[in-house]
Amino acid sequence: MTLQKEYDFVFLTNTPSFYKLNLCKEITGAGKSLLLVLYGYGSDAVNKELQGSNKSFDFIFLHNGDINRRNKVKVFARLVSLMSKIKANRVLFSGWVSPEYNLYSMISPKKRNAIISESAIWDIDMRGIKGWIKRRIIRRMSAALPSGIPHKEFFVQLGYPSKCNITGSVGILNKSENKGTKRINHPLRYLFVGRLIELKNLRLLVDVFNRNGKPLTIVGAGELEKELKAVAKPNISFSGFVDNEKIGQIYQSHDVFILPSYSETWGLVVEEAIYWGLPVIVSNRVGCGQDMVTQLGTGVIFNSESADDLNDKISMIETNYQSYFDAVAKVDFNKRAENQVNAYIDLLQ
């Protein structure tokens, strides 16, 4: 791929997740030039294969293959070499995900640096050497792009003095031209989508549904799958891994989405569920809770440590289901995508 000599944005991130690629397409669709810089592929299901030709935006890999096997010294050297050959009006740093990018932020001119922060205030540890490093990185940024309200709160508490634009998400969803009309099941059918790992708090979820007997579908794979299947009662079914581009039908065949995580920086699956017409129940540790649930009235938030609170919130959803369902239908995802893109474009003003 032949690169341009100048870009409006150079976006430094780790892997090509579909929602980041969609965001890049929308930014270039708004008339801005963008170079996406990556250092490999991860094991996450959100990764999408990037082909050699791309008509929307330019991209380059500093390392080909598994991100965990990259040579960080070589990646940093390649990044410095790359940036010496092009001009960038804005360099977007995707959090503090890599030492290579962190180090480069120290030599890149501060006036063009902007940090994308996908972590809520409760997920950011500012203690010790890691906290010191994060403060140093933030001092090198002339703008910040926090995902939502609890993400911006981190910068507020830090006394960050520069421009701070809430983006409203971590990227842009895959949308469908064949979405159709959502029908409500009786009784309501509940759904979880995600990796079956400790952080998702799935033991609590299974325990609650074992007791209440309501229909729950668990979509995903992971280290806890065998354990959860062994204790789950017949009202709980497991669908295994489903590709993101095929998940729409599963969402639409259910009525309420639950994300019970102990920790979730944002929770793009919550956006997906709302897009497909489902009211949501999320824990108080899900980053998008204030922005996507409380402010929009699309569902309820429960205490991640309390099975009783989750049961109470399930009852609340069932009692007031129509009002949550109507609020979900009013969410304008095209407008949300437009606002997200504008948060980036505003950095060029």
N, C-alpha and C positions, 0 to 999 in steps of 0.2 A: 504494500500500500504506500503510495506517495503522499507524504504529509505536506500540509500547508506551511507557510512561513509564519503565519499569525493566526491565533484563535481567540475568540471571546472568552472561552472557558477551556482549561485543561483540568480534567476531573481525575484525581488520583484515588483509586480504590483497590480493593483486593481481587474480587472475582466478579464475573459477569452475571449477576442475578437479574432475573427478568424484569423486576420492577425498576432497577436502575437503568436498564437498557430502554425501557419505555419512557422514563424521565428524560434521558438523553435525546430520544427521538422527538419528544415534545418541545424541548428547548431549541433544537435545530429547526423544528417545524415553525417556531416563532421567529425564524430569521437569524438566529445566532449560530456561530460556528463553535464546534466542540470537539475536543480530542479526549477520548476515554483511555486512561492508562491503567493497566491491570498487571498483576504478577502471578496469574495462574488460575487454576480451577480448584474448587473445594468439593467436599462430599455432599453439601446441602442440596436438597431437591430444587431449590430456587435457581440454581445455576443453569444457564442456557448456553448452548454451544454457539460460539461466534464464528461465522464463516469468513473466508478471505475477502469477500467483497461486501460492502455495506453502503447503501445509497444515502443513508441519513446522516451518519456522523462517522468520523475517523476513530480508529482504536488501535492500540498497540499493546503487546504483551512484553513485559520486561523479563518474564520467565515463562516458559511453556511447560505446562504439566501441573503436578500437585503442588499447591502453595506451601505445604509443609516440608517439601524437599528442595525448596529454592535456596540458592546461595545468596544470603542477604547482602554481602559485600558486592557481589556482581550486580545484583538488582539495583543497589544504590548507585554504582558507577554508571550503569546504563541509563538510569534516571537523570543523573547530572549531565551526561552526554546528550541525551535527548533534549533536555530543557535549554541547553546551550545553543541548540540549532533552531529553536522556534521562539516566537514571542507570544506571551499569554497575557491578556488583560486581567484575567482572574484565574488563580490556581485554587482549586477546591480540594481540601484535604478531608478525606472521609474519616473523621474522628482521629483517634490515635491508635489505629489498627496495626500499624507496622513501624518498626524502628527505622526502616529506610525512609519512609515518608516523614517521620518525626524529625529525623536528622536533616532532611532536605528543607524542612520549614525554617531551619536556623540560618540557611544561606539564601533562601528565596526572599526577595524584597517584601517586607511586611505589607506595604501598600496594596499588593496584589493578592495576598493570602487570605483565604476564607475557610473556616472550619465548619464541616457538617457534623452536627452532634445528634446521634440517634439514641443517646442514653438519657433516661430520666434521672432526676436529682438523686433518687435513692439508690441508683445503680453505679454512681460514680464515687470511687474511693479516692479521697484526696490525702490520705495518710502516707507518711514515709516518702521514700524515694520516688515511687510512682506518682504520688500527688505533686511532688516537686517538679517532675518532668512534665506533667500535664499543665501546670501553671506556666512553665517556660514556653510550652507550645502555644498556649492561649495568648501569651504576651506577643507572640509573633504573628497574630491574626488581626487584620483590620476589619473583619466582619465575621459574624457567626450565623449559622443557619440551623437552629434547633428545630427538632421535629414538631414539638407541641408545647403545651403550657408547662408541664413539669420538667421539660427539657430546658426551656428558657429560664425557669426558676433557678437552675444551677448557675447560669451566667449572672442573674440578678443578685444572688447571694454572694457571688464572687466579686461583685462590683465591676463587672465588665463594662468599659466605657464606650465601646464602639457600636456600630450598627449591628442589630440583632433581629433578623427576620424569621419568624416562625414559618416553616414550610407547610405544615399541616399533614405531613406524612414522611415516609422514608423512600418513597418512589411512587410509581403509578401502576395501578392494577392492569391485568389483562381484562379486556372488556369483550362482551359477546354481542353479535348482531342478532342472535337467536335466543334472547333471554326469556321471552315469554312472560306470562302472568303467574305469579306465585300463588299457589293454592294452600289453604290451611288444613292440616290434618287434625283429626279428632280420634283419640287424644293427641296432644302435641308430641312431636318427635324431636328429641334433643340430639345435638351433634357436637363432637370435638374433632378438630383437624390439627395435626401437628406431630412432632416427633414424640415417641413414647420414652421419655427420659425423666429423670428426677425433677428437673426444674419446672416441668409442666404440672406437678402436683396431682398426678393421675390416681394415686392411691385414694386420696380424699374423694375425688370425683366418683370412682367406682364404688367406694364405700357408701356414699350418699345414694347412688342409684340402686345399689343392692338393697337398700332399706326402703326406698320409696317405690320401687317396682316400675318406674316410668321407662319408656323406650329410649335407649341411648345408643348411638352409633359412634364408635371410635375409629377414626381414619388415620392411618400412619403406621410407621414401623419404628423399632428402637429396642434398646436394651431391656426395657420393662415388659415387653410384649408377652412373653411366656408367663411371667408372674401374674400379670393382670388377667390374662385369659383363664388362669387356674382358679382365680377367686371370683370372677365375674359370674353373676347369675344369668339365666336365659334372656332376661329383658335387655341385656347389654350385648351388642354385636360388634365384631371387629372386621373392618374392610381392608386392612393392610394399606400399603402405599398406593396412592392414586396420583397420577401426573397432574400438575397444576392446570394444564390446559383442558383436562377432562373433569375437573372437580365441580363445575357448575351444576351439573345434574344432581349431584349428591346434596349440595346445599339446598337446591330447590325442592328436594323430596323431604326435607326436614323443616322444622319450624322455629327452633331456638338454638343458638350457638353458644357454647360455654368454653371459656378459656380460663382455667383455674390457676394459672402459673404462679409459682413463688417469685419469679422474676421474669419480666418481659420488657425489653427496651422500648418497643413500640407495639407490635402485634398486628402485622399486616393481615393475618387471617381474620381479624375482627372487621377490618374494612371489606374483605372479600365477602364475609357473611352478610354484612349490611347491604353490599352491592347486590347480592343475590336474594335479598328480601327478608332476611332473618333478624328479628330482635336478638339481643345478645346479653349474656351474663358474663362479666369478667371480674377477675380478682382485683383487689386494690393495689396490686403490684404490676399491673399491665399498663405500659406507658401511654397508650392511646386512650385510656379510660376517660379522662377529663374532656379531651377533644372530640372523641368519636361517640361516647356514650352519654356522659352527663350533659354536655352542652347541646347535643342533638336530640336528647330524649329517646334514644334508640334501645335502651335497656337499663340494667341495674348493675351495681358494683357490690361485691361481697368481700368479707375479710378472708384472705387466703388461708388463714390458720383455723377457720371455724366451719365445721361441717353443718352445724346448726344454722349459721348465717346463710350458707349456700342454700339449705332447704327453705329457709324463710324467703330468700330472693326468688327461688323457683316458684313458690306460692304467689309472690307478688307479680311475677311475669304472667302466670296463668290467670290471675284475677283481672289484670289490666292489659291482657294480650293485644286487644284491638288497638288501643292507643299507642302501644309501642310499635305495632305493625304499621300503623299509619305514619308514624314519625320516620320509620325506616324508609318508607316509600317516597318521602319528601326530600331525602338526601340527594343533592345534585352532584354527582361524581365528575361531570364535565367541568362544573364550576370549581370544584376542589382541585382538579388537575390544573386548571388555568391559574388559580391562585398560587399553587405550588411553583409553577414555572415562573410566575411573576416575582416570587420571592427571590429567585436566582437572578433574573434579568435586572431587578432593581439594584443589584451589586455593581452593574456597569454604569449606573448614573453618576 
